[in-house]
């Protein structure tokens, strides 16, 4: 619902999060979480795969080492687990984010193809 697709390109639009942060990869993490959430349980994907796929090209292009990515994902999750997710309408999503947070804390490289 936040994609504009034509024959050659896909554009992501999301005005809800516009201006929340200048954190690198914020939009890529948001897209990865959304794709994984929308894929359903029968899709051939996982949250780890979506995060890896949505971030690896930009990381390579910018010369950002993959070992830095867990820290950036942690920052993303902390922002999402703050005021943004406190409303009743995001309660279920907040629980998913908490599970991702726990997974990341127990194995920082789980989402980055290692």
DOGUTOR-161098 format. One record per atom (N, C-alpha, C, O): residue number from 1; x, y, z; atom name. Coordinates in steps of 0.1 Angstrom, whole numbers. Layout:
N
[NUM [X Y Z] 'CA'] ...
***
This chain:
114
[1 [8 -12 0] 'N'] [1 [0 0 0] 'CA'] [1 [9 13 0] 'C'] [1 [3 24 -1] 'O'] [2 [22 11 1] 'N'] [2 [31 23 1] 'CA'] [2 [40 22 -11] 'C'] [2 [51 27 -10] 'O'] [3 [36 15 -21] 'N'] [3 [45 13 -33] 'CA'] [3 [38 19 -46] 'C'] [3 [26 18 -48] 'O'] [4 [46 25 -54] 'N'] [4 [42 29 -67] 'CA'] [4 [51 21 -77] 'C'] [4 [63 22 -76] 'O'] [5 [44 13 -85] 'N'] [5 [51 4 -94] 'CA'] [5 [48 7 -108] 'C'] [5 [37 9 -112] 'O'] [6 [59 8 -116] 'N'] [6 [57 9 -131] 'CA'] [6 [65 -2 -137] 'C'] [6 [70 -11 -131] 'O'] [7 [67 -1 -150] 'N'] [7 [74 -11 -158] 'CA'] [7 [89 -13 -154] 'C'] [7 [94 -24 -154] 'O'] [8 [95 -3 -149] 'N'] [8 [110 -3 -147] 'CA'] [8 [114 -1 -133] 'C'] [8 [125 -4 -129] 'O'] [9 [105 5 -124] 'N'] [9 [110 9 -111] 'CA'] [9 [99 7 -101] 'C'] [9 [87 6 -104] 'O'] [10 [103 6 -88] 'N'] [10 [94 6 -77] 'CA'] [10 [98 17 -68] 'C'] [10 [110 19 -64] 'O'] [11 [88 26 -64] 'N'] [11 [91 37 -55] 'CA'] [11 [83 35 -42] 'C'] [11 [71 31 -42] 'O'] [12 [90 37 -31] 'N'] [12 [84 36 -18] 'CA'] [12 [80 49 -13] 'C'] [12 [87 59 -14] 'O'] [13 [67 51 -9] 'N'] [13 [62 63 -3] 'CA'] [13 [56 60 10] 'C'] [13 [49 50 12] 'O'] [14 [60 68 20] 'N'] [14 [54 66 34] 'CA'] [14 [55 79 41] 'C'] [14 [65 83 47] 'O'] [15 [44 86 41] 'N'] [15 [44 99 48] 'CA'] [15 [42 99 63] 'C'] [15 [44 108 70] 'O'] [16 [37 87 68] 'N'] [16 [35 86 82] 'CA'] [16 [48 87 90] 'C'] [16 [48 93 100] 'O'] [17 [59 82 84] 'N'] [17 [72 82 91] 'CA'] [17 [81 94 86] 'C'] [17 [92 95 91] 'O'] [18 [76 102 77] 'N'] [18 [84 113 72] 'CA'] [18 [89 122 83] 'C'] [18 [82 127 91] 'O'] [19 [102 123 83] 'N'] [19 [109 132 93] 'CA'] [19 [111 127 107] 'C'] [19 [115 134 115] 'O'] [20 [108 114 109] 'N'] [20 [110 108 123] 'CA'] [20 [125 108 126] 'C'] [20 [128 112 138] 'O'] [21 [133 105 117] 'N'] [21 [147 103 120] 'CA'] [21 [156 104 107] 'C'] [21 [151 103 96] 'O'] [22 [168 107 109] 'N'] [22 [178 107 98] 'CA'] [22 [187 94 99] 'C'] [22 [197 93 92] 'O'] [23 [183 85 107] 'N'] [23 [190 73 109] 'CA'] [23 [192 65 96] 'C'] [23 [182 63 89] 'O'] [24 [205 62 93] 'N'] [24 [207 54 80] 'CA'] [24 [199 41 81] 'C'] [24 [198 34 91] 'O'] [25 [194 37 69] 'N'] [25 [186 25 67] 'CA'] [25 [173 25 74] 'C'] [25 [166 14 74] 'O'] [26 [168 36 79] 'N'] [26 [155 36 86] 'CA'] [26 [144 31 76] 'C'] [26 [136 23 79] 'O'] [27 [144 37 64] 'N'] [27 [134 33 54] 'CA'] [27 [136 19 49] 'C'] [27 [126 12 47] 'O'] [28 [148 14 48] 'N'] [28 [150 1 43] 'CA'] [28 [145 -9 54] 'C'] [28 [139 -20 51] 'O'] [29 [148 -6 67] 'N'] [29 [143 -15 77] 'CA'] [29 [128 -15 78] 'C'] [29 [121 -25 79] 'O'] [30 [122 -3 76] 'N'] [30 [107 -2 76] 'CA'] [30 [101 -10 65] 'C'] [30 [92 -17 67] 'O'] [31 [107 -9 53] 'N'] [31 [103 -17 41] 'CA'] [31 [104 -32 44] 'C'] [31 [95 -39 41] 'O'] [32 [115 -36 49] 'N'] [32 [118 -50 52] 'CA'] [32 [107 -56 62] 'C'] [32 [102 -67 60] 'O'] [33 [105 -48 72] 'N'] [33 [95 -53 82] 'CA'] [33 [81 -54 76] 'C'] [33 [73 -63 79] 'O'] [34 [78 -44 68] 'N'] [34 [65 -44 61] 'CA'] [34 [63 -56 51] 'C'] [34 [53 -62 51] 'O'] [35 [74 -58 43] 'N'] [35 [73 -69 34] 'CA'] [35 [72 -83 41] 'C'] [35 [64 -91 37] 'O'] [36 [79 -84 52] 'N'] [36 [78 -97 59] 'CA'] [36 [65 -99 66] 'C'] [36 [59 -110 66] 'O'] [37 [59 -88 71] 'N'] [37 [46 -88 77] 'CA'] [37 [35 -91 67] 'C'] [37 [26 -98 71] 'O'] [38 [36 -86 55] 'N'] [38 [26 -88 45] 'CA'] [38 [27 -101 38] 'C'] [38 [18 -105 31] 'O'] [39 [39 -107 38] 'N'] [39 [41 -119 30] 'CA'] [39 [33 -131 35] 'C'] [39 [29 -139 26] 'O'] [40 [29 -132 47] 'N'] [40 [22 -143 52] 'CA'] [40 [30 -155 55] 'C'] [40 [42 -156 51] 'O'] [41 [25 -165 62] 'N'] [41 [33 -176 67] 'CA'] [41 [36 -186 56] 'C'] [41 [45 -194 58] 'O'] [42 [30 -186 45] 'N'] [42 [32 -196 34] 'CA'] [42 [42 -190 23] 'C'] [42 [45 -198 14] 'O'] [43 [46 -178 25] 'N'] [43 [55 -172 15] 'CA'] [43 [69 -178 18] 'C'] [43 [73 -181 29] 'O'] [44 [77 -178 7] 'N'] [44 [91 -183 8] 'CA'] [44 [100 -172 12] 'C'] [44 [109 -168 4] 'O'] [45 [99 -167 24] 'N'] [45 [107 -156 29] 'CA'] [45 [107 -156 44] 'C'] [45 [100 -165 51] 'O'] [46 [115 -148 50] 'N'] [46 [116 -146 65] 'CA'] [46 [119 -132 68] 'C'] [46 [123 -124 59] 'O'] [47 [118 -128 80] 'N'] [47 [121 -114 84] 'CA'] [47 [136 -112 82] 'C'] [47 [141 -101 77] 'O'] [48 [144 -122 85] 'N'] [48 [159 -121 83] 'CA'] [48 [162 -119 68] 'C'] [48 [171 -111 65] 'O'] [49 [156 -127 59] 'N'] [49 [158 -125 45] 'CA'] [49 [154 -111 40] 'C'] [49 [162 -105 32] 'O'] [50 [143 -107 44] 'N'] [50 [138 -94 39] 'CA'] [50 [147 -82 44] 'C'] [50 [150 -73 37] 'O'] [51 [152 -83 57] 'N'] [51 [161 -73 62] 'CA'] [51 [174 -73 54] 'C'] [51 [179 -63 50] 'O'] [52 [179 -85 52] 'N'] [52 [192 -87 45] 'CA'] [52 [190 -81 30] 'C'] [52 [199 -74 26] 'O'] [53 [180 -85 24] 'N'] [53 [178 -81 10] 'CA'] [53 [175 -66 8] 'C'] [53 [180 -60 -1] 'O'] [54 [168 -60 18] 'N'] [54 [165 -46 17] 'CA'] [54 [176 -37 21] 'C'] [54 [176 -25 18] 'O'] [55 [187 -42 27] 'N'] [55 [198 -34 32] 'CA'] [55 [211 -36 25] 'C'] [55 [219 -28 24] 'O'] [56 [213 -48 19] 'N'] [56 [226 -52 14] 'CA'] [56 [231 -43 3] 'C'] [56 [243 -39 2] 'O'] [57 [222 -39 -7] 'N'] [57 [227 -31 -18] 'CA'] [57 [232 -18 -14] 'C'] [57 [242 -13 -18] 'O'] [58 [224 -11 -5] 'N'] [58 [228 2 -1] 'CA'] [58 [240 2 8] 'C'] [58 [249 10 7] 'O'] [59 [241 -9 16] 'N'] [59 [253 -10 25] 'CA'] [59 [266 -12 16] 'C'] [59 [276 -5 19] 'O'] [60 [265 -20 6] 'N'] [60 [276 -22 -3] 'CA'] [60 [279 -9 -11] 'C'] [60 [291 -5 -12] 'O'] [61 [269 -2 -16] 'N'] [61 [270 11 -23] 'CA'] [61 [277 21 -15] 'C'] [61 [285 29 -20] 'O'] [62 [273 22 -2] 'N'] [62 [279 32 7] 'CA'] [62 [291 28 14] 'C'] [62 [298 36 21] 'O'] [63 [295 15 12] 'N'] [63 [307 10 19] 'CA'] [63 [306 8 34] 'C'] [63 [315 9 41] 'O'] [64 [293 5 38] 'N'] [64 [290 3 52] 'CA'] [64 [292 -12 55] 'C'] [64 [286 -20 48] 'O'] [65 [301 -15 64] 'N'] [65 [304 -29 67] 'CA'] [65 [291 -36 74] 'C'] [65 [284 -30 82] 'O'] [66 [289 -48 70] 'N'] [66 [278 -56 75] 'CA'] [66 [278 -57 90] 'C'] [66 [267 -58 96] 'O'] [67 [289 -57 96] 'N'] [67 [289 -58 111] 'CA'] [67 [284 -46 118] 'C'] [67 [281 -46 130] 'O'] [68 [282 -35 111] 'N'] [68 [276 -23 117] 'CA'] [68 [261 -24 116] 'C'] [68 [254 -16 124] 'O'] [69 [255 -32 108] 'N'] [69 [241 -32 106] 'CA'] [69 [233 -36 118] 'C'] [69 [222 -31 120] 'O'] [70 [237 -46 126] 'N'] [70 [229 -49 138] 'CA'] [70 [227 -37 147] 'C'] [70 [216 -35 153] 'O'] [71 [237 -28 148] 'N'] [71 [236 -16 157] 'CA'] [71 [225 -7 151] 'C'] [71 [218 0 158] 'O'] [72 [225 -5 138] 'N'] [72 [215 3 131] 'CA'] [72 [201 -2 132] 'C'] [72 [192 5 134] 'O'] [73 [200 -16 131] 'N'] [73 [187 -22 133] 'CA'] [73 [182 -20 148] 'C'] [73 [171 -18 150] 'O'] [74 [191 -21 157] 'N'] [74 [188 -19 171] 'CA'] [74 [182 -5 173] 'C'] [74 [172 -3 180] 'O'] [75 [189 5 167] 'N'] [75 [184 19 168] 'CA'] [75 [170 20 162] 'C'] [75 [161 27 168] 'O'] [76 [168 14 151] 'N'] [76 [155 14 144] 'CA'] [76 [144 8 153] 'C'] [76 [134 14 155] 'O'] [77 [147 -3 159] 'N'] [77 [137 -10 168] 'CA'] [77 [135 -1 180] 'C'] [77 [123 0 185] 'O'] [78 [145 5 186] 'N'] [78 [143 14 198] 'CA'] [78 [134 25 194] 'C'] [78 [125 29 202] 'O'] [79 [135 31 182] 'N'] [79 [127 42 178] 'CA'] [79 [112 37 177] 'C'] [79 [103 43 182] 'O'] [80 [111 26 170] 'N'] [80 [97 20 168] 'CA'] [80 [91 16 181] 'C'] [80 [79 16 182] 'O'] [81 [99 11 191] 'N'] [81 [93 7 203] 'CA'] [81 [90 19 213] 'C'] [81 [85 17 224] 'O'] [82 [94 31 209] 'N'] [82 [91 43 217] 'CA'] [82 [76 47 214] 'C'] [82 [67 39 212] 'O'] [83 [74 60 215] 'N'] [83 [61 66 214] 'CA'] [83 [53 61 201] 'C'] [83 [41 60 202] 'O'] [84 [60 59 190] 'N'] [84 [54 55 178] 'CA'] [84 [45 43 180] 'C'] [84 [34 43 173] 'O'] [85 [49 34 188] 'N'] [85 [41 21 189] 'CA'] [85 [32 20 201] 'C'] [85 [27 9 204] 'O'] [86 [31 31 208] 'N'] [86 [24 30 221] 'CA'] [86 [9 29 220] 'C'] [86 [2 25 230] 'O'] [87 [3 33 209] 'N'] [87 [-12 33 208] 'CA'] [87 [-17 19 207] 'C'] [87 [-11 9 204] 'O'] [88 [-30 18 211] 'N'] [88 [-37 5 211] 'CA'] [88 [-37 -2 197] 'C'] [88 [-36 -14 195] 'O'] [89 [-38 7 186] 'N'] [89 [-39 2 173] 'CA'] [89 [-26 -5 168] 'C'] [89 [-26 -13 159] 'O'] [90 [-15 -3 175] 'N'] [90 [-2 -9 172] 'CA'] [90 [3 -19 182] 'C'] [90 [15 -23 182] 'O'] [91 [-6 -23 191] 'N'] [91 [-2 -32 201] 'CA'] [91 [3 -45 196] 'C'] [91 [14 -50 200] 'O'] [92 [-3 -51 186] 'N'] [92 [1 -64 180] 'CA'] [92 [15 -62 173] 'C'] [92 [23 -71 174] 'O'] [93 [16 -51 166] 'N'] [93 [28 -49 159] 'CA'] [93 [40 -46 169] 'C'] [93 [51 -51 166] 'O'] [94 [37 -40 180] 'N'] [94 [47 -37 190] 'CA'] [94 [52 -51 196] 'C'] [94 [64 -52 198] 'O'] [95 [43 -60 197] 'N'] [95 [47 -74 202] 'CA'] [95 [57 -80 192] 'C'] [95 [67 -87 196] 'O'] [96 [54 -79 179] 'N'] [96 [63 -84 169] 'CA'] [96 [77 -77 170] 'C'] [96 [87 -84 169] 'O'] [97 [77 -64 172] 'N'] [97 [89 -57 173] 'CA'] [97 [97 -61 185] 'C'] [97 [109 -62 185] 'O'] [98 [90 -64 196] 'N'] [98 [97 -69 208] 'CA'] [98 [103 -82 206] 'C'] [98 [114 -85 211] 'O'] [99 [97 -91 198] 'N'] [99 [103 -104 195] 'CA'] [99 [115 -102 186] 'C'] [99 [125 -109 188] 'O'] [100 [115 -93 176] 'N'] [100 [126 -90 168] 'CA'] [100 [138 -84 177] 'C'] [100 [149 -88 175] 'O'] [101 [134 -76 186] 'N'] [101 [144 -70 196] 'CA'] [101 [151 -81 203] 'C'] [101 [163 -82 204] 'O'] [102 [143 -90 209] 'N'] [102 [149 -102 216] 'CA'] [102 [158 -110 207] 'C'] [102 [168 -115 212] 'O'] [103 [153 -113 195] 'N'] [103 [161 -121 186] 'CA'] [103 [174 -114 183] 'C'] [103 [185 -121 182] 'O'] [104 [174 -101 180] 'N'] [104 [186 -93 177] 'CA'] [104 [196 -93 189] 'C'] [104 [208 -95 187] 'O'] [105 [190 -92 201] 'N'] [105 [199 -92 213] 'CA'] [105 [205 -106 215] 'C'] [105 [217 -106 220] 'O'] [106 [198 -116 212] 'N'] [106 [204 -130 214] 'CA'] [106 [214 -134 204] 'C'] [106 [223 -142 206] 'O'] [107 [212 -128 191] 'N'] [107 [221 -131 180] 'CA'] [107 [222 -119 171] 'C'] [107 [214 -119 162] 'O'] [108 [231 -110 173] 'N'] [108 [231 -97 166] 'CA'] [108 [233 -99 150] 'C'] [108 [229 -90 143] 'O'] [109 [238 -110 146] 'N'] [109 [240 -112 131] 'CA'] [109 [229 -120 125] 'C'] [109 [230 -123 113] 'O'] [110 [218 -123 132] 'N'] [110 [208 -132 127] 'CA'] [110 [201 -126 114] 'C'] [110 [196 -134 106] 'O'] [111 [200 -114 113] 'N'] [111 [193 -107 102] 'CA'] [111 [202 -103 90] 'C'] [111 [197 -97 81] 'O'] [112 [215 -106 91] 'N'] [112 [224 -101 81] 'CA'] [112 [232 -111 73] 'C'] [112 [244 -109 71] 'O'] [113 [226 -122 70] 'N'] [113 [232 -132 61] 'CA'] [113 [244 -139 66] 'C'] [113 [253 -142 58] 'O'] [114 [246 -141 79] 'N'] [114 [257 -147 85] 'CA'] [114 [254 -160 91] 'C'] [114 [262 -167 96] 'O'] 
***
